[in-house]
Amino acid sequence: MPSKETRSLVEIGSKNRSGAITLPKPWLDFWKMKKKAKISIVYDSILVVIPPGYPDKEGIEEKVKDFLLEK
């Protein structure tokens, strides 16, 4: 399922502005994502989205954190 796309940042709210991007439908379908699903996000200079059904979710979160903190 590897893919590469360009997405636009959407501004959310007016007082405490935030940014949002939409997730690709094929990715949502593959992970059987439902409305209001809880998604883990690990970020620093890059952002990694981890779906709730990901095997060894805690392990991948640690690997990503280690990668981001490498010098």
C-alpha positions, -999 to 999 in steps of 0.1 A, spaced: 0 0 0 29 25 -2 19 57 -18 29 93 -20 5 122 -22 4 160 -16 -23 172 8 -33 208 16 -33 222 51 -68 233 62 -71 260 89 -95 250 118 -110 275 142 -105 313 144 -94 320 179 -69 292 186 -61 284 150 -50 248 143 -41 230 111 -56 198 97 -50 175 68 -73 147 56 -61 111 55 -63 91 22 -94 70 18 -74 38 8 -54 41 40 -86 46 61 -102 16 44 -71 -6 49 -70 1 86 -109 -1 88 -109 33 104 -143 45 117 -155 80 126 -140 93 158 -113 66 159 -83 74 182 -51 77 162 -16 80 178 6 107 165 44 109 171 61 140 159 91 163 159 105 174 126 83 148 109 48 135 118 40 98 120 4 86 122 -2 52 138 -36 36 134 -53 19 163 -51 -15 148 -13 -14 142 4 -45 155 29 -37 183 17 0 185 38 7 216 69 -8 199 66 13 168 60 45 188 93 39 207 111 31 174 98 64 159 108 84 190 143 68 190 146 77 153 136 113 158 160 117 187 190 102 169 220 125 166 
